[in-house]
């Protein structure tokens, strides 16, 4: 269903869905989010909001490929400059704190 001006419209696309203005429209909102997104083989392109450079995410043979970034950071771990660094702290009990 496509919600448009308080009407439910059922539609199918037989072509690409391309906005009329660049970097203007969004899909969903904080209150009305999409449950899931299925993407076929290919690449998801994301523009870096600071540098304007393009980052590409893709999967090949079960491997997540990230191209166009110099640092990947997840809680407790940084991947940078061909190295893996921990940002976790070890407490007095020998436990990692992320």
C-alpha positions as CSV (number, residue, x, y, z in Angstrom):
1,X,0.0,0.0,0.0
2,X,1.2,3.5,-0.8
3,X,-0.2,6.2,1.5
4,X,-0.9,9.4,-0.4
5,X,-3.1,12.2,0.7
6,X,-5.0,10.1,3.2
7,X,-5.8,7.4,0.6
8,X,-4.5,3.9,0.5
9,X,-3.2,3.2,-3.0
10,X,-1.9,-0.3,-4.1
11,X,0.7,0.0,-6.8
12,X,3.5,-1.9,-8.5
13,X,6.7,-0.5,-10.1
14,X,7.9,-1.7,-13.5
15,X,10.8,0.7,-13.6
16,X,13.4,2.5,-11.3
17,X,12.1,4.7,-8.5
18,X,14.0,8.0,-8.8
19,X,13.2,11.2,-6.9
20,X,12.7,14.4,-8.7
21,X,15.1,16.3,-6.5
22,X,18.5,15.2,-5.2
23,X,19.0,14.6,-1.4
24,X,15.5,15.9,-0.6
25,X,13.1,13.0,0.2
26,X,13.2,10.2,2.7
27,X,11.6,6.8,3.1
28,X,9.8,6.4,6.5
29,X,10.2,8.6,9.6
30,X,11.1,8.2,13.3
31,X,7.4,7.4,14.0
32,X,6.7,5.3,10.9
33,X,9.6,3.1,10.1
34,X,10.0,0.3,7.6
35,X,10.2,-3.1,9.2
36,X,12.7,-4.6,6.8
37,X,14.5,-3.8,3.6
38,X,15.4,-6.4,1.0
39,X,18.1,-5.5,-1.5
40,X,19.1,-7.7,-4.4
41,X,22.7,-8.4,-5.4
42,X,24.7,-5.2,-5.8
43,X,25.9,-2.3,-3.7
44,X,24.3,0.1,-1.3
45,X,25.9,3.6,-1.8
46,X,26.0,6.0,1.1
47,X,27.4,9.5,0.9
48,X,29.7,10.6,3.8
49,X,27.9,13.6,5.4
50,X,31.2,15.4,6.2
51,X,33.5,14.6,3.2
52,X,30.8,14.1,0.5
53,X,32.7,11.0,-0.6
54,X,30.8,7.8,-1.5
55,X,30.9,4.7,0.6
56,X,29.8,1.4,-0.8
57,X,28.4,-1.6,1.1
58,X,28.1,-5.0,-0.6
59,X,28.2,-8.7,0.3
60,X,30.1,-11.3,-1.8
61,X,30.2,-15.0,-0.8
62,X,29.2,-14.2,2.8
63,X,31.7,-11.5,3.3
64,X,30.6,-7.9,4.1
65,X,32.6,-5.5,1.9
66,X,33.0,-1.8,2.9
67,X,34.7,0.4,0.4
68,X,35.5,4.1,0.8
69,X,36.0,4.4,4.6
70,X,39.1,4.8,6.6
71,X,37.7,3.7,10.0
72,X,35.0,1.3,11.1
73,X,34.0,1.6,14.8
74,X,31.7,-0.7,16.7
75,X,31.3,-0.7,20.5
76,X,34.6,-1.8,22.0
77,X,36.5,-2.3,18.7
78,X,38.0,0.0,16.0
79,X,39.2,-1.2,12.6
80,X,41.6,1.4,11.2
81,X,44.9,1.5,9.2
82,X,44.9,-2.2,8.6
83,X,44.7,-2.9,12.4
84,X,42.2,-3.9,15.0
85,X,42.2,-1.8,18.2
86,X,40.1,-2.4,21.3
87,X,38.5,0.6,23.1
88,X,37.3,-1.6,25.9
89,X,38.5,-1.2,29.4
90,X,39.4,-4.1,31.6
91,X,38.1,-3.7,35.2
92,X,39.7,-5.0,38.4
93,X,37.8,-8.3,37.9
94,X,39.3,-8.8,34.5
95,X,36.0,-8.1,32.7
96,X,35.8,-6.1,29.5
97,X,33.7,-2.9,29.8
98,X,32.6,-1.6,26.4
